[in-house]
Amino acid sequence: MTAPRTTRPRKVFGRLSLPERNFVAEALRTETVGGVLLLVAAVTALIWANVPALHDSYESVSHFHLGPDALGLHLSVAHWAADGLLAVFFFVAGIELKRELVAGDLKDPRAAALPVVAAICGMAVPALVYTLTNLTGGGSLGGWAVPTATDIAFALAVLAVIGTSLPSALRAFLLTLAVVDDLFAILIIAVFFTNTIDFAALGGAVLGLVVFWLLLRKGVRGWYVYVPLALVVWALMYNSGVHATIAGVAMGLMLRCTTRDGEEHSPGERIEHLVRPLSAGLAVPLFALFSAGVTISGGTLGEVFTQPETLGVVLGLVVGKTIGIFGGTWLTVRFTRASLSDDLAWADVFAVASLAGIGFTVSLLIGELAFEGDATLTDEVKAAVLLGSLVAATLATVLLKLRNARYRRMWEAEERDDDLDGIPDVYEQDDPAYHLRMADIYDNKAAEHRRRAAEIAQPETRQGTRQEADARHGMAEVADGAGEEADRPA
């Protein structure tokens, strides 16, 4: 009779695989730099819009129109930033999601369930909080989607500023959560914020996407082929009435993210590596520059907590996001019989969930779409997004700082590379060659210590020998003296 097979409970937020760790480290490095630029752009926009001597110039630049009117693309600078530059941002998000699902750790359905469920709950609960707030206060339900989005760049910028050594597993969770969040946000924009559809333009955009996919399948290379085609698809999608950023997501999802024989990196990874700095360093900061410039005064901030629309946004970001993501994570772990990593506590998950309450880029975009035509309410909702994100960032900073000493120890253990081969030691514990290298290193260190010990001991030995010789010489003199004394006459 054989003993029943037992399966070890799966650990959530455990150590990442080495390829996933390297990818996440590279992605977060770029996003962190982009997040700092985003923060600078947001502060610049607020100063530019609120200094009386500069306010008119901000409005003039934001509303300056350019582009071919015959193609329906005579847009303001702010409009170009929202519809054009953010398409690059969503293009990268599409590649990230495709790579995670087909080549990353999320290709395992059990691993994918956690960030997907957490993202869904992290969008549903803020929408519910906003809806209940406005039903109670008699406000507009049109902004229910505003507090549903997480801004990964801004969140990472906060991490960079406060200097926390957040473990890579939690950073990867935050990154994946934000990618899934962005995908659902773009679906919300496509479904709920599309009023009229030009089916001819939409058909042209779909045809362009089919051509894009066929060229990829045939292995055609060259930016001079894909960039003009992407611009045509984007323009047709914009004129169709569907938000133009959908084109970016669609093209990102079409890229192949698996490697073939002879390939070190997939086409998706190569293109993402090229485009991500453009997205994080230029597209998103410019969008923030022309979207975050709202006029803020003491009265404006006070009204955020008195109007149901703005109060719903703040509560949705700070309370709804935290409860939704934390609750979704806990439920997933509870009902999949998984267990939390031994190095972490649920307080760590709660802190990361509060960090996800920073909703900036996509929240500002949805706010513009939700209250289009009401400039006053749009600005008030933008102010609510900024204030809610600031409160969430402050709360997350306090919670993460309380655990930062433990995070630092975990980070140092993850990064330790005693054999200096470029691979952290924790990933080589099952490799005999690693242990042989370490044995050689320790043997060399032992030999060095023996040599040093001999060098230190040698002068002492010489000194001891001299002392012994002096002692013997002294005894000889005493003996000689005693003999002479004895030979003298009495």
N, C-alpha and C positions, 0 to 999 in steps of 0.2 A: 504494500500500500504506500503510495507516494504522498508526501506531505503537500498540503495545498500551497499553491504559489502565492506569494505575497508581493505586492507592488509597493514600492516606496512612495510616500506622498510627494507630489510635485511641489517644488519650492518656487514661490513667486518673488520677483525682484532678486533672484539669485544672480550669480556671476554670468555675464554675457559670454558668448563664444568669441574667440579671438578675432575672426573676421568682422563680426558685428561690432565688437568693441572698437576696432580700428576705424570702421566706417562712422560710427557714432562720434568718436573723438574728432574726426576731420569735419563732420557736419556741424558739430557744436562749436568748433573753433571758428568757423566762418559765420555761423549764426550769432555767436557772442559778439564778434566785431560788428556785424550788422546791427545787433541790438543796441550797442553803444552809439552807433551812428543814428539809429532810429530815435534814441533818447535825446541826442543832441538836436535832431531835426524837430522833434516835438517841442522842446524848450525854445528853440529859435522861432518856431511858428507862434507860440504864445507871446513871446516878447514882441515879435514883429506886428502881431495883431492888436496888442494891448497898449503899446506905447503910442500916445496920441500923434506924435510927429511922423510915425511910420505906418499908422493904420491904413491910410488911404493908398499908400503904395502897395501894401499887401493885397488889398481888394483889387487894385488895378491889375497886378500881375496874375492873381488867381483867376480873374474873369477875362483875361486877354484871350481872344479867340485866334486860332490858326488851324490850317488844314484845308484840304480841297472840299469846297462846298458841294461841287457836282457829285462827289462820292458820298455825301452825307457825313463827312468827317470834319466839318468846320466846328471844332470843339474848343472849349475853354481849357486853359492850362490845368486847372483842377480836374476837369473831366478827363483829359488825356492821362493824368496821373492815376485816376481811379479806374478807368476802363482799359487803358493801354498798358501802363507799367505794372499794374497788379496782375495782368495776364501772365507776365513773366514769373511772378511770385507763385501763381497757381500752377504754372507749367512745372516748376520745380516740385511743388507739392504732389502733383500727379506722378512724377518719376519716383519720388520717395515712397509713396504708397505702393506703387507697382513693385518696386524693389523689395520692400518689406514683405509683401505677400508671396512673391515667387522665389526670392533668394535669401531673404533675411530670416530672423528668428520667428517671424509671424507666419511663415509657411506651415508651421505646426498649428492646426486649428485650436488646440488647447492653449497655446501661447497667445494666439491672436484674439481669443475670446476676451481676455482681460482688458486691453486698451480699447477694444471696440465697445464693450459693454460700459466701461468707465466713460468713454466719450459720449455715448448715447445718453447715459444718465446725467452726464455733465452738461448736456444741452437741454434735456427735457425738464430737469428741475429748475434751472434759471428761467426757462420759458413759463413754467407753472408759477414760479414766484412772481414774475412780472404780471402775468394774467390775473392772479389773485389780488395783487396790489391795485391794479387798475379797475378790476370789478368792484372792489371795496371802495375805492376813491372816486369812481366815475370817470376814469381817464380813457384814453384811446388804447385799444388793443393792438393797433397796427405795429407797435414796436416790440412785439413779443420775442422776435428773433435777435434783437440787438445784444442782449447779454449772453448769448449762447456760444460765442466764439472765444477761443484762447489765442493770444499772440505769443508764439514761441520765442520770437526774437526779443521782445520786450522782457519776457520772463528770464531769458538767459542773460540779458543785460543787467537785470537786478541781481542775479547770481554773481555776475562778474564784479559788480560794484560792492556787494557786501562781502565778497571773498570767501564764500562757503565752498568747502570741498565735498560737494554732494556726490555720493557714490554713482558710478557709471550706470548701474542698473536703474536707478531712479531718474537720472538724466535721460536715459534711453526711453523710459516710460513716458516722461514728459514730452519728448520729441515725437514719439509715435502717437501719443494722445492728441497732440496738436495737429499732426498730419491728418488723422481720421476726422478730427474736429473740422479742419478746413474743408475736407471733402463733403461732409454733411452740410457745412455752411454754404458751399457753392450750390449744392442741390436745393437748399432752401431758397437761395436767390433765384435759381432757375424756375422753380415751381411756383413760389409765392410772390415774386416781384417781377413777373413778366406779364404786362398788361395786354399788349397787342402783338401779334406775330405776323411778320411778312414771310409767307411760306416760300416765295420765290428766293429770297435772300437766304432763308434757312436751308432750303434745298441745295443752293450753291455752296453753303458752308459745309453741309454734310458730304457733298460730292468732293469738295476739297480735302476733307478728312479722309475719305476713301482713297484718294490719290496719294495722300501722305502715307497712309498705311501700306499701300501697294509698293511704293518706293522703298519703304523700310523693309518689306518682305523680300524685295529683289536685291537688297544689299546695296542700293545706290548711296554713294557718299558725296559729301560736298555741301558746305553751308550755303553756297550760292544757289543751290536747288531748294533747300528746305526753308531758309529764311524768307525769300519772296513768297513761297507758297504759304507759309505760316501767316504772313501779313495779309494775304488775300483772304485766308480763312477767317482771321480775326475781324477784318473789315466786314465781310459778309455776315458773320455772327452778330456784330454790333448792329448792323442795319436790319437784322431780322427781328429785333426787339428782345431777343434773349441776351442776357448779360454777356458781354464779350469775353469775360474771364473764363467762361465755360470752354471756349476754344483752347485756352492754355491747358486746362486740366485734361481735356480729351487727347490732345497731342502728347502730353506727358505720359498718359496711361498706355499709349500705343508703342512706346519705345521698348525694345527688348532689354530685359534686365538680368538675363542669364548668360553665362559665358559658354562659348563653344571651344572646340579644340584649337589650341594655339592662341587663345585670347586670355590675357591677364585680367582685363576688365571688360564688362559688357558695354555696349553702346550707350545704354541708359546711364551707367555710372560715369562714363567719360563725358557725356554731355552735361550731366548734373554737375560734375566737377568744374566745368567751364562756365555754366550759367549761374550757379549758386552765388558766386561773388557779385555778379551783376544784379541778382535779385536782392540779396541781403545788403549790399553796399550802395546801391543806387535806386532801384525801383521802389522798395518799401520806404526808405528815408524820404524820397521825394514825395511819395503819396502822403506821408505824415506831415511834411512841410506844408502842403496845401489843403490838408484836411483837419489838422489839429489847431488851426489858427482861429479859435473862438474868443470872443470878447468876454472876459471874466471880471466880475466885480464882487464885492461882498454880498450885494443883493442877489446876484446870479447864483452864487454858491448856496445862499440861504434858500432860494427857490427850488434848488435841487431836491431838498428834503420836504418840500411842501406840495409839489406837483406829483400826481400819481405816475405819470410817464417817466419822469426822471428818477423818482424814488424807486420805481420798479426796476430800472436799469441798475442802479447802485446795489440794491438788495439782491438782484439776480446775479451780478458778478461776484459780490463778496460772500453772500450766504448761499445762493443757489448753486454756484459752481463748486464750492467747497463741499457742501453736503452731497451734491450729485455725484461727483467723482469719487469721493471717499466712500459713499454708500454703494455705488456701483462696484468698486473694487472689493469691498467687504463681502457683498453678496456673491460675487464671482468666486472668491476664495472659499466662501462658506459652502456653496452648492457644488463646487467641483472637487471638494475634499482636498484642496491644495493647502499649503501652509506657508506662512510668511517666512522669508529668509531669517536665519538665526541671528544675523548681524543687525537686523532692523526691527523697529517696533511700529505699531499702528500710528503712533504720533508722527513718525516720519512720513507716512502716507498722507496724513491729514495736512502736514505742512506743504507737501507738494501739491495737494489738491487746492489749498488756498493760493498757492503761486499761480495755478491755472486760472484764477479769477482775474488775471491781467488780460483784459480783452481790449485790444487797441485797434489794430489795422482793420480786421474784418468787421469788428463792431462799429467802427466809424463808417465803413462802407455801407453796412446794412442800415445804420441810422439815417444816412443820406437818402437811401432808397425808400425806407419806411415812411418818412415824413417829407417826401419830395413835394415842393410847392408851399411848404410852411417853413420859411427861413428861420423864424424866431424859435419854433419848437425844435428844428434841426440843430441849431446852435446849442440850445439847452440840453438836448439829448447828448450831443458831443461833450459838453461840459460834464454831464453825468458819467459818461464813459471814462473820461480822464480822472474824475474824482474817484469813481469806483475802482479803477485800476490802481490808483495811488493807495487807496485804503487796503486793497488786496496785497499789494507789494509790501506795504508796511507790516501787515499781519504776518505774511510769509517770512519777512526778514527776522522778526522777533522769534518766530517758531523755529526757523532754521538755525539761528544763532545759538539757541539753547542746546542744540545737538551738534554744533559744529566741531567740537573737540573730538567726538566719536567719529564723525565723518572724516576728519583729517587722518585719523589712525587707519580707517578703512581704505582711504585713498592711497596712503603711503604703502599699505600692504599690497594693493592692486598694482602699484607702479614699480615695486621693488624688482631690480634686475641685477642680481649679484654677479651673474656670469657675463654680463655686458654683451649679450647677443642680440639686443633689441626686442626681446620678447619677455614680458613680465614673468617672474618665476612661478606665479600661481598657475600659469598655463602649461608648465613643463614638469609638473610633479610626477606624471606617469611616463616620462621620457627617460630611458636609461642613460642616454647620451648626456642629458643635463646633469644627472647625478655624478657621472664620470668627470665632467668638466668641473663641477663643484669640488670633487675629491682632489683633483689636480690643484685647484685654487687653494684649498686648505693645506695640501701638502707643501705648496710653495710658501704659504704664509708660515707654516710650522718651521720650515727650513730657515726662513728669514729670522724668525724669533730665536731659533737655536744659535744662528750666527751672531745675532745681537747679544744674546746672553753670553756667548764665548768672548766677544769683544769686551763686554763689561767686566767679566770675571778675570780676564787675562792680566790687567794691571794689578788687581788685587792679589793674584797668585804671585806675580813678580815681587810685589811689596811684601807679601808674607815670606817669600824665600829670602829676601834681604834681611828681614827681621830675624829669621831663624839663624842666618849666617852671622849677624851681629851678636846674637845671643851666644852662639857657640864660641865666637872670638873672645867675647868677654869672659866666658867661663875659662877659656884657655889662659888668659892673662891672670885671672885669679889663682888658677892652679900653679902657674909659674911663680907667682909672688909667694905663695905659701911655701914652695920648695926652697926659695932663697932664704926666707925667714928661718927655716929649720936648719940651714947649713951654718948659720952664724953661731959664733961661740956664745956660751952663756955669760 
